[in-house]
């Protein structure tokens, strides 16, 4: 009997997105707090009222944002560094997901990342520590065929 072989090549259609995250972001306790001075009844003792938390914004915390392989380009680029080179994007939508915060009670507003790599968060007054924050970059899995 005569035998023949063939190779079956399965091309990647939707490779997972990737990015590089700055290993640490540091702020001073109560830095950025929007505070106003209130008087507490009974003896005129002053107290700070910080209902709005202590907001912080850091650019370039996530860099090298890529939708996947070199054939993948995104449609929701905002013109920042993450999408300035066409090799960074696919015909699909990207977004950052906050997967875990080791101490969420430190935050007035939980951290979130914009596609251009900007980190936003607001701390509660008097918060101090080093919470671990885990982000994941996801795409909508849309497949583009030409």
C-alpha positions as CSV (number, residue, x, y, z in Angstrom):
1,X,0.0,0.0,0.0
2,X,1.2,3.5,-0.9
3,X,1.1,6.1,1.9
4,X,1.4,9.8,1.7
5,X,1.6,12.5,4.4
6,X,0.5,16.1,4.5
7,X,0.9,19.0,7.0
8,X,-2.1,20.8,8.4
9,X,-1.2,24.4,9.3
10,X,-3.6,26.1,11.7
11,X,-3.1,29.9,11.6
12,X,-3.6,31.9,14.7
13,X,-6.7,34.1,14.2
14,X,-6.9,36.0,17.5
15,X,-3.7,36.1,19.5
16,X,-4.0,37.4,23.1
17,X,-3.3,41.1,23.7
18,X,-0.2,42.1,25.7
19,X,1.2,45.1,27.6
20,X,4.0,46.0,30.0
21,X,3.0,47.4,33.4
22,X,5.1,49.7,35.5
23,X,6.2,47.6,38.5
24,X,5.4,50.2,41.2
25,X,3.5,53.5,41.6
26,X,4.3,55.5,44.8
27,X,2.3,58.4,46.4
28,X,2.5,60.0,49.8
29,X,-0.3,59.5,52.3
30,X,-3.1,62.1,51.8
31,X,-1.4,63.6,48.8
32,X,-4.0,65.0,46.4
33,X,-6.8,65.1,49.0
34,X,-9.4,67.7,48.3
35,X,-10.0,68.9,51.8
36,X,-11.8,71.7,53.4
37,X,-11.7,72.7,57.0
38,X,-14.8,72.1,59.1
39,X,-15.4,73.0,62.7
40,X,-16.5,70.2,65.0
41,X,-18.9,71.2,67.7
42,X,-17.8,71.0,71.3
43,X,-14.6,72.9,72.0
44,X,-13.8,74.2,68.5
45,X,-11.6,71.4,67.5
46,X,-10.7,71.4,63.8
47,X,-11.2,68.4,61.6
48,X,-10.6,67.7,57.9
49,X,-13.5,66.6,55.7
50,X,-12.3,64.6,52.7
51,X,-15.4,63.2,51.2
52,X,-14.0,63.2,47.7
53,X,-11.0,61.0,48.4
54,X,-7.5,61.6,47.3
55,X,-7.4,61.3,43.4
56,X,-4.2,60.4,41.5
57,X,-3.4,60.1,37.8
58,X,-0.2,58.6,36.4
59,X,0.6,58.5,32.7
60,X,2.6,55.7,30.9
61,X,1.9,53.1,33.6
62,X,0.9,50.6,30.9
63,X,3.1,50.7,27.8
64,X,3.7,48.5,24.7
65,X,-0.1,47.9,24.5
66,X,-0.6,45.4,21.7
67,X,-3.8,43.8,20.4
68,X,-2.0,40.6,19.5
69,X,0.2,39.5,16.6
70,X,1.5,41.9,13.9
71,X,-1.6,41.3,11.7
72,X,-3.9,42.6,14.5
73,X,-4.9,46.3,14.7
74,X,-7.6,47.9,17.0
75,X,-10.4,50.2,16.1
76,X,-10.7,52.1,19.4
77,X,-7.4,53.9,19.4
78,X,-7.4,57.2,21.2
79,X,-4.3,58.5,19.5
80,X,-2.0,57.9,22.5
81,X,1.3,55.9,22.4
82,X,-0.6,52.6,22.6
83,X,-2.1,53.1,19.1
84,X,0.4,55.4,17.3
85,X,1.9,52.5,15.4
86,X,-0.5,50.5,13.3
87,X,1.2,47.2,14.3
88,X,-0.2,47.8,17.8
89,X,-3.9,47.4,16.8
90,X,-6.5,45.0,15.3
91,X,-10.0,45.4,14.0
92,X,-11.2,44.7,17.5
93,X,-11.8,46.5,20.7
94,X,-9.3,46.5,23.6
95,X,-10.0,47.3,27.3
96,X,-8.2,46.9,30.6
97,X,-10.0,44.8,33.3
98,X,-9.2,45.2,37.0
99,X,-8.8,41.6,38.1
100,X,-7.8,42.0,41.7
101,X,-7.0,44.5,44.4
102,X,-5.4,43.0,47.6
103,X,-6.8,45.8,49.8
104,X,-9.8,47.5,48.2
105,X,-10.7,49.4,51.4
106,X,-7.7,51.7,50.8
107,X,-9.5,53.1,47.8
108,X,-12.2,55.7,47.5
109,X,-12.3,54.9,43.8
110,X,-10.7,51.6,42.6
111,X,-7.8,51.9,40.1
112,X,-8.6,51.8,36.3
113,X,-6.3,52.0,33.3
114,X,-7.1,53.9,30.0
115,X,-5.9,52.4,26.7
116,X,-3.2,55.0,26.5
117,X,-1.7,53.6,29.7
118,X,-2.9,56.2,32.1
119,X,-3.7,54.9,35.6
120,X,-6.5,56.6,37.7
121,X,-7.4,55.9,41.3
122,X,-8.5,57.7,44.4
123,X,-7.3,56.8,47.9
124,X,-9.3,57.1,51.1
125,X,-7.9,59.7,53.6
126,X,-5.2,58.3,55.8
127,X,-4.7,55.2,53.6
128,X,-1.2,53.8,53.7
129,X,0.2,50.5,52.6
130,X,1.2,48.6,49.4
131,X,-1.9,47.0,47.8
132,X,-1.3,44.6,44.9
133,X,-3.3,45.6,41.9
134,X,-3.8,43.2,38.9
135,X,-4.9,44.3,35.5
136,X,-5.7,42.2,32.4
137,X,-5.9,43.5,28.8
138,X,-8.7,41.9,26.8
139,X,-10.0,42.1,23.3
140,X,-13.5,41.5,22.0
141,X,-12.2,38.5,20.0
142,X,-13.5,39.9,16.7
143,X,-12.0,38.2,13.7
144,X,-11.1,40.2,10.6
145,X,-10.8,38.4,7.3
146,X,-9.7,40.3,4.1
